[in-house]
Amino acid sequence: MGKAKKRSLHLGINDRFSKLSRSEAVKAVADMLNNGDNDAYALITLFGVTAEEVLEAGASYETVAGLGNILL
């Protein structure tokens, strides 16, 4: 994880995690989307998560399709 992402997480942009790898972020995004949590958008934009990654992590197709242009 780069310095900027560590700083962003440390400053409290996402208070749930202190250290987060990309693979953990993708799994967390999929879980958040399945639960209807709007905090997933912050992780999507922070890590540049793609729709394919989120689908492979277990998010439903309808949820991912509903995000439209947010996912790359």
TIMI-2910 file (N, C-alpha, C, CB; in pm, 1 decimal, decimal comma, always signed):
<rs>
+----------+----------+----------+----------+----------+----------+----------+----------+----------+----------+----------+----------+------+
!      n_x !      n_y !      n_z !     ca_x !     ca_y !     ca_z !      c_x !      c_y !      c_z !     cb_x !     cb_y !     cb_z ! resn !
+----------+----------+----------+----------+----------+----------+----------+----------+----------+----------+----------+----------+------+
!    +85,5 !   -116,7 !     +0,0 !     +0,0 !     +0,0 !     +0,0 !    +89,7 !   +122,4 !     +0,0 !    -97,1 !     +0,1 !   +122,0 !  Met !
!    +55,3 !   +219,7 !    -81,4 !   +134,1 !   +341,2 !    -92,6 !   +113,6 !   +436,4 !    +24,0 !   +101,3 !   +411,0 !   -220,2 !  Gly !
!   +200,0 !   +538,3 !    +28,6 !   +194,5 !   +635,9 !   +138,3 !    +62,3 !   +711,0 !   +143,0 !   +308,1 !   +735,0 !   +125,4 !  Lys !
!    +11,8 !   +750,3 !    +28,7 !   -111,5 !   +829,6 !    +26,2 !   -230,2 !   +749,3 !    +80,5 !   -141,4 !   +877,5 !   -117,1 !  Ala !
!   -239,4 !   +622,6 !    +43,8 !   -349,9 !   +540,3 !    +93,5 !   -336,3 !   +516,4 !   +243,1 !   -355,2 !   +406,4 !    +19,0 !  Lys !
!   -212,2 !   +497,0 !   +290,3 !   -192,0 !   +480,7 !   +434,1 !   -234,4 !   +606,6 !   +507,7 !    -45,1 !   +447,7 !   +465,1 !  Lys !
!   -198,0 !   +722,6 !   +452,8 !   -236,5 !   +849,5 !   +514,7 !   -387,2 !   +866,3 !   +515,4 !   -171,3 !   +966,7 !   +441,9 !  Arg !
!   -451,4 !   +834,6 !   +405,6 !   -596,7 !   +849,2 !   +397,0 !   -666,8 !   +760,6 !   +498,1 !   -645,5 !   +816,3 !   +256,3 !  Ser !
!   -620,8 !   +638,3 !   +511,2 !   -681,4 !   +547,7 !   +607,9 !   -651,2 !   +593,4 !   +750,5 !   -631,0 !   +404,2 !   +585,9 !  Leu !
!   -530,5 !   +645,7 !   +771,5 !   -491,7 !   +692,5 !   +904,2 !   -569,7 !   +817,1 !   +944,9 !   -342,0 !   +721,3 !   +908,1 !  His !
!   -602,5 !   +902,9 !   +849,9 !   -675,3 !  +1025,1 !   +880,7 !   -822,4 !  +1000,1 !   +910,1 !   -662,6 !  +1122,0 !   +766,8 !  Leu !
!   -867,1 !   +880,0 !   +889,1 !  -1003,6 !   +846,6 !   +927,8 !  -1103,9 !   +850,8 !   +815,9 !  -1047,7 !   +937,1 !  +1033,2 !  Gly !
!  -1059,3 !   +848,7 !   +691,2 !  -1153,9 !   +844,7 !   +580,2 !  -1237,7 !   +718,3 !   +591,2 !  -1080,4 !   +850,6 !   +443,5 !  Ile !
!  -1173,7 !   +611,5 !   +633,4 !  -1246,1 !   +488,1 !   +656,2 !  -1201,8 !   +434,0 !   +790,9 !  -1221,5 !   +384,5 !   +541,8 !  Asn !
!  -1279,8 !   +457,1 !   +894,9 !  -1241,2 !   +424,1 !  +1031,6 !  -1242,9 !   +274,8 !  +1061,3 !  -1331,6 !   +494,1 !  +1127,2 !  Asp !
!  -1294,0 !   +194,2 !   +972,6 !  -1304,9 !    +51,0 !   +999,5 !  -1172,2 !    -21,9 !   +985,8 !  -1405,7 !    -10,9 !   +906,8 !  Arg !
!  -1080,0 !    +31,0 !   +908,9 !   -956,7 !    -40,3 !   +877,6 !   -835,3 !    +45,6 !   +911,9 !   -953,8 !    -80,3 !   +729,2 !  Phe !
!   -729,8 !    -17,1 !   +963,2 !   -607,2 !    +56,6 !   +986,4 !   -505,5 !    +25,8 !   +877,0 !   -549,7 !    +23,1 !  +1124,4 !  Ser !
!   -498,7 !    -99,5 !   +834,6 !   -415,8 !   -140,3 !   +721,9 !   -501,5 !   -227,1 !   +633,0 !   -286,5 !   -215,8 !   +768,3 !  Lys !
!   -490,2 !   -207,0 !   +503,4 !   -579,4 !   -277,5 !   +412,5 !   -507,0 !   -304,7 !   +281,6 !   -708,4 !   -196,4 !   +387,8 !  Leu !
!   -501,0 !   -430,7 !   +241,6 !   -443,4 !   -464,2 !   +111,9 !   -552,5 !   -453,0 !     +5,5 !   -381,0 !   -607,5 !   +113,3 !  Ser !
!   -510,7 !   -456,6 !   -118,3 !   -607,1 !   -444,5 !   -227,5 !   -705,5 !   -561,0 !   -226,2 !   -534,7 !   -438,0 !   -362,7 !  Arg !
!   -656,4 !   -681,3 !   -204,8 !   -745,4 !   -797,7 !   -204,4 !   -844,9 !   -790,8 !    -88,0 !   -663,2 !   -927,8 !   -195,9 !  Ser !
!   -800,1 !   -742,1 !    +28,3 !   -890,9 !   -724,2 !   +141,1 !   -994,0 !   -615,4 !   +111,1 !   -812,0 !   -689,1 !   +268,2 !  Glu !
!   -950,4 !   -511,6 !    +39,2 !  -1041,7 !   -403,0 !     +3,7 !  -1150,5 !   -452,4 !    -90,8 !   -964,8 !   -286,8 !    -60,6 !  Ala !
!  -1114,1 !   -535,2 !   -187,2 !  -1212,5 !   -588,2 !   -282,4 !  -1314,5 !   -674,0 !   -208,8 !  -1142,8 !   -670,7 !   -393,9 !  Val !
!  -1268,4 !   -758,2 !   -117,0 !  -1359,5 !   -842,2 !    -39,5 !  -1450,3 !   -756,4 !    +48,7 !  -1280,2 !   -942,1 !    +46,9 !  Lys !
!  -1393,5 !   -652,1 !   +109,0 !  -1473,0 !   -563,3 !   +193,7 !  -1578,0 !   -488,7 !   +112,1 !  -1382,3 !   -463,6 !   +266,1 !  Ala !
!  -1542,5 !   -447,2 !     -9,4 !  -1637,8 !   -378,5 !    -97,9 !  -1753,3 !   -472,1 !   -132,5 !  -1567,3 !   -329,3 !   -227,6 !  Val !
!  -1721,4 !   -596,7 !   -166,6 !  -1826,2 !   -692,9 !   -200,9 !  -1919,8 !   -715,2 !    -82,2 !  -1764,1 !   -826,7 !   -245,6 !  Ala !
!  -1863,3 !   -729,1 !    +36,7 !  -1946,3 !   -748,5 !   +155,6 !  -2032,4 !   -626,2 !   +183,6 !  -1858,9 !   -779,6 !   +277,0 !  Asp !
!  -1974,3 !   -507,1 !   +170,3 !  -2049,2 !   -383,3 !   +195,2 !  -2162,9 !   -366,8 !    +95,1 !  -1955,6 !   -261,8 !   +188,6 !  Met !
!  -2136,5 !   -398,0 !    -30,6 !  -2240,9 !   -384,4 !   -132,6 !  -2354,1 !   -483,5 !   -108,9 !  -2182,0 !   -404,7 !   -272,6 !  Leu !
!  -2320,9 !   -604,5 !    -66,8 !  -2424,7 !   -703,7 !    -38,9 !  -2509,0 !   -664,0 !    +80,9 !  -2362,4 !   -840,2 !    -15,2 !  Asn !
!  -2449,3 !   -589,0 !   +174,0 !  -2521,8 !   -545,3 !   +293,1 !  -2589,2 !   -410,1 !   +274,5 !  -2428,1 !   -538,9 !   +410,7 !  Asn !
!  -2567,6 !   -344,9 !   +159,6 !  -2629,9 !   -215,6 !   +133,3 !  -2560,6 !    -98,7 !   +201,4 !  -2772,0 !   -219,4 !   +176,1 !  Gly !
!  -2433,0 !   -113,0 !   +232,3 !  -2357,4 !     -9,0 !   +302,1 !  -2302,0 !    +91,4 !   +200,7 !  -2242,0 !    -71,3 !   +385,9 !  Asp !
!  -2329,2 !   +220,0 !   +221,2 !  -2282,9 !   +323,5 !   +128,1 !  -2135,7 !   +358,7 !   +144,9 !  -2365,3 !   +447,7 !   +145,4 !  Asn !
!  -2069,6 !   +310,0 !   +249,1 !  -1927,5 !   +336,1 !   +266,6 !  -1842,0 !   +263,1 !   +163,9 !  -1884,9 !   +296,5 !   +405,5 !  Asp !
!  -1900,2 !   +173,3 !    +89,2 !  -1826,5 !    +99,3 !    -13,1 !  -1773,5 !   +192,9 !   -120,9 !  -1915,6 !     -8,0 !    -76,1 !  Ala !
!  -1843,8 !   +302,5 !   -147,2 !  -1800,7 !   +394,7 !   -252,0 !  -1664,8 !   +454,4 !   -222,4 !  -1902,1 !   +505,1 !   -269,4 !  Tyr !
!  -1634,4 !   +480,3 !    -95,7 !  -1504,2 !   +535,8 !    -58,5 !  -1392,3 !   +437,6 !    -90,4 !  -1501,6 !   +572,0 !    +90,6 !  Ala !
!  -1413,8 !   +310,5 !    -61,3 !  -1311,6 !   +210,1 !    -92,1 !  -1298,5 !   +186,6 !   -241,5 !  -1343,7 !    +79,1 !    -22,5 !  Leu !
!  -1409,8 !   +192,2 !   -313,4 !  -1405,2 !   +173,8 !   -458,2 !  -1318,7 !   +280,6 !   -522,8 !  -1546,5 !   +177,0 !   -517,7 !  Ile !
!  -1339,6 !   +404,4 !   -483,3 !  -1262,9 !   +513,2 !   -544,1 !  -1119,5 !   +517,7 !   -492,4 !  -1331,1 !   +646,5 !   -517,5 !  Thr !
!  -1096,6 !   +480,6 !   -367,5 !   -962,4 !   +483,2 !   -311,3 !   -871,8 !   +380,4 !   -378,0 !   -967,7 !   +458,5 !   -161,6 !  Leu !
!   -923,9 !   +259,6 !   -400,6 !   -842,9 !   +152,1 !   -456,8 !   -863,6 !   +132,4 !   -606,9 !   -873,1 !    +24,1 !   -385,4 !  Phe !
!   -958,7 !   +200,2 !   -667,9 !   -983,6 !   +182,2 !   -811,0 !  -1031,0 !    +42,0 !   -843,2 !   -858,6 !   +212,9 !   -890,1 !  Gly !
!  -1123,5 !     -6,9 !   -766,0 !  -1174,0 !   -143,1 !   -780,5 !  -1255,7 !   -154,3 !   -908,5 !  -1259,2 !   -183,7 !   -658,0 !  Val !
!  -1238,9 !   -265,2 !   -979,2 !  -1314,4 !   -287,2 !  -1102,1 !  -1436,6 !   -374,5 !  -1073,9 !  -1225,1 !   -352,3 !  -1209,9 !  Thr !
!  -1529,8 !   -370,5 !  -1166,2 !  -1652,7 !   -448,6 !  -1152,4 !  -1621,8 !   -597,9 !  -1152,1 !  -1751,1 !   -415,0 !  -1265,8 !  Ala !
!  -1528,2 !   -640,8 !  -1233,4 !  -1492,6 !   -782,1 !  -1240,6 !  -1438,6 !   -832,7 !  -1106,2 !  -1388,7 !   -804,8 !  -1351,2 !  Glu !
!  -1355,4 !   -752,2 !  -1041,4 !  -1300,3 !   -792,1 !   -911,8 !  -1410,4 !   -808,0 !   -807,1 !  -1197,1 !   -689,3 !   -864,1 !  Glu !
!  -1504,2 !   -715,4 !   -807,4 !  -1611,6 !   -719,7 !   -708,7 !  -1703,0 !   -839,2 !   -733,4 !  -1692,5 !   -589,5 !   -711,8 !  Val !
!  -1730,0 !   -869,0 !   -859,9 !  -1813,1 !   -985,6 !   -892,4 !  -1745,3 !  -1115,0 !   -850,6 !  -1844,0 !   -989,3 !  -1042,1 !  Leu !
!  -1612,9 !  -1124,2 !   -872,9 !  -1539,9 !  -1244,0 !   -833,0 !  -1533,4 !  -1258,9 !   -681,5 !  -1399,8 !  -1241,2 !   -890,4 !  Glu !
!  -1540,8 !  -1146,1 !   -609,8 !  -1535,5 !  -1150,1 !   -463,7 !  -1669,7 !  -1188,6 !   -402,8 !  -1491,4 !  -1015,4 !   -409,4 !  Ala !
!  -1775,4 !  -1192,0 !   -483,4 !  -1902,4 !  -1241,9 !   -433,3 !  -2016,7 !  -1143,0 !   -430,8 !  -1883,1 !  -1292,2 !   -299,7 !  Gly !
!  -2001,5 !  -1025,6 !   -488,9 !  -2112,5 !   -930,7 !   -493,6 !  -2214,0 !   -976,3 !   -598,5 !  -2061,5 !   -787,0 !   -525,3 !  Ala !
!  -2338,0 !   -940,1 !   -579,2 !  -2440,6 !   -979,7 !   -675,4 !  -2430,0 !   -894,1 !   -801,8 !  -2581,6 !   -967,0 !   -613,1 !  Ser !
!  -2468,6 !   -954,7 !   -913,1 !  -2459,8 !   -885,8 !  -1041,6 !  -2548,3 !   -761,9 !  -1044,1 !  -2498,8 !   -980,1 !  -1155,2 !  Tyr !
!  -2666,4 !   -770,4 !   -986,1 !  -2760,3 !   -658,4 !   -987,0 !  -2702,5 !   -537,5 !   -913,6 !  -2893,5 !   -699,9 !   -923,2 !  Glu !
!  -2634,9 !   -562,0 !   -802,2 !  -2574,1 !   -453,4 !   -725,8 !  -2463,0 !   -387,2 !   -804,9 !  -2520,1 !   -505,0 !   -592,8 !  Thr !
!  -2378,8 !   -468,8 !   -866,8 !  -2266,0 !   -415,6 !   -943,8 !  -2316,5 !   -341,6 !  -1067,0 !  -2169,6 !   -528,9 !   -985,3 !  Val !
!  -2416,6 !   -394,1 !  -1133,6 !  -2472,6 !   -328,1 !  -1251,4 !  -2537,6 !   -196,3 !  -1213,3 !  -2574,4 !   -418,9 !  -1321,0 !  Ala !
!  -2593,9 !   -188,4 !  -1094,4 !  -2657,5 !    -65,7 !  -1048,3 !  -2559,5 !    +46,3 !  -1018,6 !  -2737,8 !    -93,9 !   -926,5 !  Gly !
!  -2433,7 !    +12,3 !   -997,6 !  -2333,4 !   +117,0 !   -968,7 !  -2294,5 !   +194,1 !  -1093,2 !  -2208,5 !    +55,4 !   -906,5 !  Leu !
!  -2315,1 !   +135,0 !  -1208,8 !  -2289,5 !   +205,6 !  -1333,9 !  -2144,7 !   +248,6 !  -1350,6 !  -2377,6 !   +325,4 !  -1342,9 !  Gly !
!  -2122,4 !   +377,9 !  -1358,0 !  -1990,0 !   +431,4 !  -1391,9 !  -1896,3 !   +444,3 !  -1273,3 !  -2004,9 !   +564,7 !  -1456,0 !  Asn !
!  -1940,9 !   +409,8 !  -1154,5 !  -1851,1 !   +420,9 !  -1038,6 !  -1740,3 !   +317,1 !  -1047,2 !  -1929,6 !   +403,9 !   -906,6 !  Ile !
!  -1773,5 !   +195,2 !  -1086,8 !  -1673,9 !    +90,3 !  -1102,0 !  -1611,2 !   +101,7 !  -1239,1 !  -1736,0 !    -49,6 !  -1081,4 !  Leu !
!  -1480,5 !    +77,4 !  -1244,1 !  -1407,9 !    +85,3 !  -1371,5 !  -1438,0 !    -30,1 !  -1461,3 !  -1260,6 !    +91,6 !  -1347,8 !  Leu !
+----------+----------+----------+----------+----------+----------+----------+----------+----------+----------+----------+----------+------+
</rs>
